[in-house]
């Protein structure tokens, strides 16, 4: 097999200004991380596109000796966080950003088409994995931190019990936890799905605020005099259609053989924190019909994963840090005021780590510098770039040909 050489005599990396609205304050590489990389790799140049919305200011980069400019089109590789608007895509470049296309998200079909048309090599940040398909760079844990905090903020506003400050007004995870520890909660039950970065990030917050964790059986059967939570994994809220009990590997290999078993939690839970990864072909967690059931008890859904019109039926759109909560009326399937008596309050901010932009940027950049940057100078010896590359020469790469029908609009 022909090797693809990623090594350059002088390699130029450009850090993009985030142009998606609302503007994202995160960045792939912090000023200090850029300076470290330049010392490590003499053949590397880094340019930063000027931005007035980034947490790290232009001056922060200049102080570290990093060039700040208005035009990064002469760079070989362009690094961003959120989707780059179609009109701003530069043809024939290598791009790294979260394209939100790998699950066939309809709203980004035109973006993927434009990437192919403009002969762009796209390396989606979400597809940067090791040989065992484990994510190497992610903001997920920070989404978990902010999402769990916002879940309780939403609950307090929904029932007019307390008014937590917005997460963006606080500086870090520690401050979020200190606010949560002040709460006097009623005896509610909280169900948390997911045991990956997002789910475990949320769990850190629940444990930090001293919320009692219980087992699945206790959660489903017992009544408590204090607020409790349960963290559940895929085989807790999915079951095989034929009733045979198998392991997680079977679920991931054969998701079509499973159906949701989440209603048993929805019948007793007051709040649902959505922290799982939803794979293509997996059963929906709960449907619009499920939410109509008189047995459906959940009144607050904090959808950290935020797959619109996906596995969590109440997530009919994403929300924003500025306007984080909306209501979903299960009977009409329409958006309403979240304080309405019949409404399920939905928090579905799609850029939650942006509430912790410093922590999130530094943590993400640490892993990007560790796992991705070396691949450009060691001939991609671990295959990180090859696995992550979604498009090349105007076509989908072999690993991502499953998206062809999506691109074709079928």
C-alpha positions in Angstrom: 0.0 0.0 0.0 1.4 3.4 -1.0 2.3 5.5 2.0 1.0 9.1 2.1 3.6 11.5 3.3 2.3 14.1 5.7 5.7 15.6 6.4 6.5 19.1 5.1 9.7 21.1 5.0 7.8 24.1 6.3 4.2 23.3 7.4 1.8 26.1 7.9 -1.2 25.6 10.3 -3.9 28.3 10.4 -6.2 28.6 13.4 -9.6 29.8 12.1 -11.9 32.4 13.4 -15.2 30.8 14.4 -17.9 32.1 12.1 -21.0 30.0 13.0 -23.6 31.9 14.9 -23.7 32.2 17.8 -19.9 32.6 17.8 -18.0 29.8 19.6 -15.4 31.1 22.1 -13.3 27.9 22.0 -10.2 27.2 20.0 -8.3 24.1 19.0 -4.9 25.4 20.3 -4.4 27.9 23.1 -1.6 30.5 22.9 0.7 28.6 25.2 0.1 25.3 23.4 1.0 27.0 20.1 4.2 28.3 21.6 5.1 24.8 22.9 4.5 23.3 19.4 6.7 25.8 17.7 9.6 24.9 20.0 9.0 21.2 19.4 8.7 21.4 15.6 11.1 23.9 14.0 9.6 23.2 10.6 6.1 24.3 11.8 4.5 27.7 11.4 1.3 28.8 13.1 -0.9 31.7 12.1 -4.0 32.8 14.0 -7.0 34.4 12.2 -8.0 37.5 14.2 -11.2 37.1 16.2 -13.0 39.3 18.7 -15.2 36.5 20.0 -12.5 33.9 21.0 -11.8 33.4 24.8 -8.1 33.8 24.1 -7.6 37.3 22.6 -5.4 38.2 19.7 -3.1 39.9 22.2 -2.8 36.6 24.2 -1.4 35.0 21.0 0.9 37.9 20.2 2.4 37.7 23.7 3.4 34.1 23.0 5.0 35.2 19.7 2.2 33.8 17.5 1.4 35.7 14.3 -2.2 37.1 14.2 -3.6 38.1 10.8 -6.7 38.6 8.8 -5.9 36.0 6.1 -4.8 32.4 6.7 -5.4 31.2 3.1 -1.7 30.5 2.6 -1.8 27.8 5.3 -1.7 24.1 4.5 -3.9 23.0 7.3 -6.8 25.0 8.8 -8.1 24.2 12.4 -11.5 25.1 13.6 -14.1 24.0 16.2 -17.6 24.4 14.7 -18.7 24.1 11.1 -17.1 26.4 8.6 -19.8 28.3 6.6 -19.9 27.1 3.0 -19.0 30.5 1.6 -15.8 30.6 3.8 -14.4 27.3 2.7 -11.1 27.6 0.8 -10.7 25.1 -2.0 -7.9 22.5 -2.0 -7.1 22.8 1.7 -7.0 20.4 4.6 -9.5 21.2 7.3 -10.1 20.0 10.8 -13.4 20.9 12.4 -16.6 19.3 13.7 -18.7 19.0 10.6 -21.6 17.3 12.2 -22.2 15.1 9.1 -21.1 11.6 10.1 -24.5 10.8 11.4 -26.2 12.1 8.2 -27.4 15.3 9.9 -29.6 16.8 7.2 -28.9 20.4 8.0 -25.2 19.9 7.1 -25.7 18.0 3.8 -24.9 21.1 1.7 -21.7 21.6 3.8 -20.5 18.1 3.0 -21.4 18.6 -0.7 -19.4 21.8 -0.8 -16.4 20.2 0.8 -16.4 17.6 -2.0 -17.0 20.1 -4.7 -14.2 22.3 -3.5 -11.7 19.4 -3.3 -11.2 19.8 0.4 -9.6 17.1 2.6 -11.8 17.0 5.7 -10.6 15.5 8.9 -13.6 15.7 11.2 -12.5 16.2 14.8 -15.0 13.6 15.8 -13.3 11.0 13.6 -9.9 11.3 15.1 -9.6 7.9 16.7 -7.1 5.2 17.6 -6.9 1.8 16.0 -9.6 0.5 18.4 -11.9 3.4 17.3 -11.5 5.3 20.6 -11.8 9.0 20.3 -8.5 10.8 20.8 -9.7 14.4 21.0 -13.0 15.6 22.3 -14.8 18.3 24.2 -17.2 15.8 25.6 -16.2 15.9 29.3 -16.7 19.7 29.3 -20.1 19.3 27.7 -20.9 16.9 30.5 -19.8 19.4 33.2 -21.9 22.3 31.7 -24.8 20.1 30.7 -25.4 18.6 34.2 -25.2 22.1 35.7 -27.7 23.4 33.2 -30.0 20.5 33.9 -30.5 21.7 37.5 -30.7 25.3 36.4 -33.5 24.3 34.1 -35.3 22.4 36.8 -35.1 25.4 39.2 -36.5 27.8 36.5 -39.2 25.3 35.4 -40.7 24.9 38.9 -39.7 28.4 40.2 -37.6 26.8 43.0 -34.3 28.5 42.5 -32.4 30.6 40.0 -28.8 29.4 39.4 -26.5 31.9 37.6 -25.7 31.0 34.0 -22.8 28.8 33.5 -20.9 31.3 31.4 -20.9 33.7 34.3 -18.7 31.2 36.3 -15.1 30.5 35.5 -14.6 26.7 35.8 -16.0 23.4 36.9 -15.2 24.0 40.5 -17.4 27.1 40.6 -20.3 25.2 38.9 -20.1 22.5 41.6 -20.1 25.1 44.4 -23.3 26.6 43.1 -24.9 23.1 42.8 -23.9 22.2 46.4 -26.0 25.2 47.6 -29.3 23.7 46.3 -32.0 22.2 48.5 -33.6 19.8 46.0 -36.9 18.0 46.5 -36.9 14.2 46.4 -36.5 14.0 42.6 -35.1 11.1 40.6 -32.5 11.9 37.9 -31.6 9.4 35.1 -28.3 9.8 33.2 -27.6 7.9 30.0 -24.0 7.3 28.9 -20.7 6.2 30.4 -18.4 7.9 27.9 -16.7 11.3 28.2 -20.0 13.2 28.3 -21.8 10.9 30.7 -18.9 10.6 33.0 -18.4 14.4 32.9 -22.0 14.8 34.0 -21.5 12.2 36.7 -18.5 14.2 38.1 -20.9 17.1 38.6 -23.6 14.9 40.3 -21.0 13.4 42.6 -19.4 16.7 43.2 -22.7 18.2 44.4 -23.2 15.1 46.7 -26.2 13.8 44.9 -26.9 10.2 46.0 -26.3 7.5 43.4 -28.5 4.4 43.4 -28.7 1.2 41.5 -31.0 0.5 38.6 -33.3 -1.7 40.7 -33.4 0.8 43.5 -34.2 3.6 41.1 -37.0 1.7 39.4 -38.6 0.3 42.6 -37.8 2.4 45.7 -39.1 5.7 46.9 -36.6 8.1 48.4 -36.8 11.1 50.8 -33.9 12.8 49.0 -32.8 13.5 45.4 -31.1 10.5 43.8 -29.6 9.6 40.4 -28.8 6.5 38.4 -26.3 6.3 35.5 -27.3 3.8 32.9 -25.6 2.2 29.9 -26.9 0.9 26.6 -28.1 -2.5 27.9 -30.1 -0.8 30.7 -32.2 1.2 28.3 -32.2 -1.2 25.3 -33.3 -4.8 25.0 -33.2 -7.4 22.2 -36.4 -7.8 20.3 -36.2 -11.6 20.7 -35.7 -11.3 24.5 -32.2 -12.9 24.5 -29.7 -11.3 26.8 -26.4 -10.6 25.2 -23.4 -8.3 25.8 -22.7 -4.7 24.7 -20.7 -5.9 21.7 -23.8 -7.5 20.3 -25.7 -4.2 20.7 -23.0 -2.3 18.9 -22.8 -4.9 16.1 -26.5 -5.5 15.7 -28.4 -2.4 16.8 -31.3 -3.2 14.5 -32.0 -6.2 16.7 -32.8 -4.0 19.7 -35.6 -1.8 20.9 -35.8 0.9 23.5 -36.5 -0.1 27.1 -36.2 3.4 28.4 -39.9 3.8 29.3 -39.3 1.9 32.6 -37.1 4.8 33.6 -39.4 7.5 32.2 -42.2 6.2 34.4 -40.3 7.1 37.6 -37.8 9.8 36.6 -38.3 13.5 37.0 -35.2 14.6 35.1 -33.3 13.1 32.2 -29.7 14.0 31.4 -28.8 12.8 28.0 -25.1 11.9 27.9 -24.8 8.9 25.5 -23.4 8.7 22.0 -26.1 7.8 19.5 -24.9 5.5 16.7 -26.5 5.2 13.3 -29.1 2.4 13.4 -29.6 2.3 17.1 -33.1 2.5 18.5 -34.5 5.8 19.5 -34.4 6.3 23.3 -38.0 7.6 23.4 -40.4 8.6 20.7 -43.0 11.3 20.4 -45.6 8.6 21.1 -43.7 7.6 24.3 -43.8 11.2 25.5 -47.6 11.3 25.0 -48.1 8.4 27.4 -49.7 9.3 30.7 -46.9 7.1 32.3 -44.2 9.4 31.0 -43.2 11.4 34.1 -40.0 13.3 33.0 -40.5 17.0 33.1 -36.9 18.2 32.4 -34.7 16.9 29.6 -31.1 18.1 29.5 -30.0 16.9 26.1 -26.2 17.3 26.1 -25.8 15.1 23.0 -28.3 17.3 21.1 -29.3 15.2 18.1 -32.1 17.2 16.6 -35.1 15.1 15.5 -33.2 12.1 16.8 -33.3 9.6 19.6 -34.7 12.0 22.2 -38.1 13.1 20.8 -38.3 16.3 22.8 -35.2 17.7 21.1 -36.9 19.4 18.2 -34.2 22.0 17.9 -30.9 23.0 19.5 -30.9 25.9 21.9 -28.3 28.5 22.7 -26.3 29.7 25.7 -28.2 33.0 25.4 -31.6 31.3 25.3 -31.0 27.8 26.7 -34.5 26.4 27.5 -37.6 25.8 25.5 -40.8 23.8 26.2 -42.1 20.8 24.3 -45.8 19.9 24.5 -46.0 16.2 24.0 -49.7 16.3 23.1 -49.3 18.8 20.3 -45.6 18.0 19.5 -45.1 21.7 19.4 -42.7 24.2 21.1 -44.3 26.1 24.0 -43.2 28.1 27.0 -41.2 25.8 29.1 -43.0 26.9 32.3 -46.4 25.8 30.9 -47.9 23.1 33.1 -48.0 20.5 30.3 -44.6 21.3 28.9 -41.4 19.3 29.2 -38.6 21.7 29.7 -35.8 21.1 27.2 -32.2 22.3 27.5 -30.4 21.4 24.2 -27.5 23.8 23.9 -25.3 22.4 21.1 -22.1 24.1 22.2 -22.1 23.5 25.9 -18.3 23.4 26.3 -18.3 27.0 25.2 -19.6 27.8 28.7 -16.2 26.7 29.9 -14.1 28.0 27.0 -10.7 28.2 28.8 -10.9 24.7 30.4 -12.3 23.2 27.2 -9.8 24.8 24.8 -6.8 23.9 27.0 -8.0 20.3 27.5 -8.8 19.7 23.8 -5.5 21.3 22.7 -3.5 19.1 25.0 -4.8 16.0 23.2 -4.7 17.5 19.7 -1.1 18.4 20.2 -0.4 14.9 21.6 -2.2 12.8 19.0 -2.6 14.8 15.8 0.3 17.2 15.3 3.0 14.5 15.5 1.3 12.6 12.7 2.2 15.4 10.3 5.8 14.9 11.0 6.1 11.1 11.5 4.5 10.0 8.3 1.3 9.3 10.2 2.9 6.2 11.6 -0.1 5.4 13.8 -2.7 5.9 11.1 -4.5 8.7 12.9 -4.8 11.0 9.9 -5.7 8.2 7.5 -8.6 7.1 9.8 -9.8 10.6 10.3 -9.8 11.7 6.6 -13.4 11.8 5.4 -12.8 13.3 1.9 -10.1 13.3 -0.7 -9.9 14.3 -4.4 -13.5 15.3 -4.3 -14.8 11.9 -3.0 -15.6 10.2 0.2 -12.8 8.0 1.5 -13.4 4.3 1.9 -14.1 4.5 5.6 -16.9 7.1 5.0 -18.6 5.8 1.8 -21.7 5.0 3.9 -22.4 8.7 3.6 -22.7 8.6 -0.2 -26.5 8.2 -0.2 -26.7 11.1 2.2 -24.6 13.2 -0.1 -26.8 12.1 -3.1 -29.9 13.1 -1.1 -31.4 9.6 -1.0 
